[in-house]
Amino acid sequence: MKIKTNNQKNNIDLPLIYSGKIRDVYDLGQNYLIVASDRISVFDHVIPTIIPNKGKILHKLSMFWFDFVQNIMPNHIITGDFNTFPTMLKKYEYLRDRSMIVKKANRINIECIVRGYLTGSGWQEYKKFQTVCGVKLPVGLKESSKLSKAIFTPSIKKNKKHDENISFQKMLKKVEQTTAENLRKYSITLYEKVKEYSASRKIILADTKLEFGFYDDQLILIDEIFTPDSSRFWEIDKYEEGKFQDGLDKQYVRDYLEYIKWNKLLPIPYLPKDVVEKTIKKYISVYEKLTGKIF
């Protein structure tokens, strides 16, 4: 199965103001239209094979979470229900269940990462320095160890493609102190609430990435939240400290690319059919486990 992302063009006749790794953003005048594609990005590259219906899962799960955490802070959602879209958009059936109309927030150029478990790049850093993004951690932790307290580890775009982890102190050079402290506070509060709920559904939320912006001088939650693209989800029944976890997220694609020893440079390899099928099954599984709904 070789499905190029370039083939997923849907001729939406609106001003395209931004095309990211996964999402396309269109200008609706007073608002934005954000569309979740079926593209998948790992190691800061967009893979030239789509994961069918992935964008719909990201959208539906994000809408579920935006509703779930709305009592903590406001967000950018106006509507994610295609049936309530303006008539001018109804001709684009592709938008159904994968797009949202949102407020035009001023995005803060900080990716707010919260880690509750020691895994991924955090584990690699810890093995060398006993730190994660400069945060000192106790001696004796293992791979996938649960941290005694979730830590906030922001990152920025080093360039158009690559992210760079930064310390909280370096973050203070990017945004004012009150904003930085609020980003840390809300990120951890949101993570803890969703982690607790996820545990009730037999799912561990190991870590997550959140984004924020300002709208009418108010800090709000934007982008997607708590999806398999932006978070690591593990099944509680399969969790075992001291080893790598088989997650319900895009880690499976990372693992495949590591297995074939891709050097993370061009050309970007295609994904075989079995990897695509296994990945979408993982996305559907975590959606259904968390929401209790059938996809």
Residue pairs with C-beta under 8 A, 6 or more apart in sequence:
1 49
1 271
1 272
1 273
1 276
2 48
2 49
2 270
3 49
3 50
3 52
4 48
4 49
4 50
5 37
5 39
5 46
5 47
5 48
5 49
5 50
6 48
7 50
8 37
8 38
8 39
8 50
10 92
10 94
12 24
12 26
12 35
12 92
12 94
12 95
14 26
14 27
14 28
14 33
15 26
15 27
16 24
16 25
16 26
16 27
17 25
17 26
17 27
17 32
18 24
18 25
19 25
21 39
21 41
21 46
22 36
22 37
22 39
22 40
22 41
22 55
22 58
22 229
23 34
23 35
23 36
23 37
23 223
23 224
24 34
24 35
24 37
25 32
25 33
25 34
25 35
26 32
26 33
26 34
26 35
27 33
28 86
28 101
30 104
31 78
31 101
31 102
31 103
31 104
32 101
32 102
32 103
32 104
33 89
33 95
33 99
33 100
33 101
33 102
34 99
34 100
34 101
34 102
35 55
35 94
35 95
35 98
35 99
36 54
36 55
36 56
36 58
36 59
36 62
36 98
36 99
36 224
37 50
37 55
37 98
38 50
38 51
38 52
38 53
38 54
38 55
39 46
39 47
39 50
39 51
39 54
39 55
40 46
40 47
40 49
40 50
40 51
40 54
40 229
40 250
40 253
40 279
41 47
41 229
42 250
42 253
42 254
42 257
43 254
43 257
43 264
44 161
44 162
44 163
44 264
45 161
45 264
45 268
46 268
47 253
47 268
47 269
47 270
47 271
48 268
48 270
49 270
49 271
49 276
51 276
51 279
51 280
51 283
52 276
52 280
53 280
53 284
53 295
54 279
54 280
54 283
55 98
56 97
56 98
56 295
57 227
57 228
57 283
57 284
57 287
57 295
58 98
58 224
58 227
58 228
58 229
59 80
59 97
59 98
59 99
59 100
59 224
60 97
60 287
60 291
60 295
61 226
61 227
61 228
61 286
61 287
61 290
61 291
62 80
62 100
62 224
62 225
62 226
62 227
63 77
63 80
63 100
64 290
64 291
65 194
65 225
65 226
66 75
66 77
66 80
66 221
66 225
68 193
68 194
68 197
69 75
69 190
69 193
69 194
69 221
69 225
72 186
72 189
72 190
72 193
73 186
73 190
73 219
73 220
73 221
74 215
74 218
74 220
74 221
75 220
75 221
75 222
76 102
76 103
76 105
76 213
76 215
76 220
76 221
76 222
77 100
77 102
77 103
78 100
78 101
78 102
78 103
79 85
79 100
79 101
80 99
80 100
80 101
82 89
82 90
82 95
82 96
82 97
82 99
85 95
85 101
89 95
102 222
103 215
103 220
104 215
105 213
105 214
105 215
105 220
105 222
106 213
106 214
106 215
107 211
107 212
107 213
107 222
108 175
108 179
108 183
108 211
108 212
108 213
108 214
109 156
109 157
109 174
110 154
110 155
110 156
110 171
110 174
110 175
110 183
110 211
110 212
111 154
111 155
111 156
111 163
111 209
111 210
111 211
112 152
112 154
112 183
112 184
112 187
112 209
112 210
112 211
112 212
113 133
113 152
113 153
113 154
113 155
113 165
113 187
113 207
113 208
113 209
113 210
114 150
114 151
114 152
114 153
114 187
114 188
114 190
114 191
114 207
114 208
114 210
115 122
115 132
115 147
115 150
115 151
115 153
115 206
115 207
116 146
116 147
116 150
116 191
116 195
116 205
116 206
116 207
117 144
117 145
117 146
117 147
117 204
117 206
117 207
117 232
117 234
118 126
118 132
118 137
118 141
118 142
118 143
118 144
118 145
118 147
119 143
119 144
119 206
119 207
119 232
119 244
119 245
120 207
120 232
121 165
122 132
122 133
122 153
122 207
123 143
123 144
125 131
125 132
125 133
126 132
126 137
126 141
130 136
130 137
130 139
131 137
132 151
132 153
133 151
133 153
133 154
133 155
133 165
133 166
133 167
134 167
134 168
135 151
135 153
137 147
137 151
138 148
141 147
142 241
142 242
143 241
143 242
143 243
143 244
144 206
144 234
144 239
144 240
144 241
144 242
144 243
144 244
144 245
145 241
145 242
146 241
150 188
150 191
150 192
150 195
152 168
152 184
152 187
152 188
153 165
154 165
154 166
154 168
154 171
154 183
155 163
155 164
155 165
155 166
156 163
156 164
156 166
156 174
157 163
157 164
158 164
166 174
168 180
168 184
171 180
171 183
172 180
174 180
175 183
179 219
182 219
183 212
183 219
186 210
186 212
186 219
186 221
187 210
190 210
190 221
190 225
191 205
191 208
191 210
194 205
194 208
194 226
195 204
195 205
197 290
198 204
198 205
198 233
198 290
199 205
199 236
201 289
201 290
201 292
202 235
202 236
202 237
202 289
203 233
203 234
203 235
203 236
203 248
203 286
203 289
203 290
204 233
204 234
204 235
204 236
204 239
205 226
205 231
205 232
205 233
206 231
206 232
206 233
206 234
206 245
206 247
207 231
207 232
208 225
208 226
208 230
208 231
208 232
209 230
209 231
210 221
210 223
210 225
210 230
211 221
211 222
211 223
212 219
212 220
212 221
212 222
213 219
213 220
213 222
214 220
223 230
224 230
228 248
228 249
228 250
228 282
228 283
228 286
229 249
229 250
231 249
232 245
232 247
232 249
232 251
233 247
233 248
233 249
233 286
233 290
234 245
234 246
234 247
234 248
235 246
235 248
238 245
238 246
239 245
246 252
247 282
248 282
248 283
248 285
248 286
248 289
249 282
249 283
249 286
250 279
252 275
252 278
252 279
252 282
253 271
253 275
253 279
256 271
256 275
257 264
257 269
260 269
262 268
262 269
271 279
284 295
287 293
287 295
288 294
288 295
